[in-house]
């Protein structure tokens, strides 16, 4: 493109740097993920990326890869989901210049459905603390085995989605919920008693676990994902029954299509 028709924008912030909620504590050196990441504003090219795949995780990876500003190459597929989602919300505010976000909430007390409009810039960020290393090791109460956990990155989640899709195509009568319960847990298992297991071994291992051990494992895994990122603990009052309602921050169509803006 000729230089004199390239748009030159100087009146708004073009890029911004964000410390990851994980503070880099979940990454190995070979992941090459820095503690802070700089993003630039989206252009039409990235807007188009959003329509290229049906898989949201793939879209997240592509968008962040396109908008990351770094001297050394960074593979956003190596990002953990909570860090990636945090960056996605930051990219939205940086690009669309609005931090208003509407969340549809169902009141657990009276069942009323309403919209809570929040300001993304006001949502607290939970940063990981150094004790995360302890939470990545679980000792099972019954078998006394130790499990090393690993929080899956976007690449792993994309791969899991593909594997599951293939599996359900081949075995359409399999109970989906059961399969998902197994797979979404074993993706977190790195080692059992210091030993790395093959995928099939992991599945057998999970299926033969004592129920109390399994529940302990689940609890440890749930804790890992809730521990960092944009707060999933947002509060508002139900307009109908006036009770306090707590809700999370789901990623919806609203993320890049704010419904009250003319952009
Ligand atoms: Zn209510």
Boltz pocket constraint, residues with backbone or C-beta under 6 A from the ligand:
constraints:
  - pocket:
      binder: B
      contacts: [[A, 107], [A, 108], [A, 109], [A, 110], [A, 111], [A, 112], [A, 238], [A, 239], [A, 240], [A, 241], [A, 242], [A, 243]]
      max_distance: 6.0
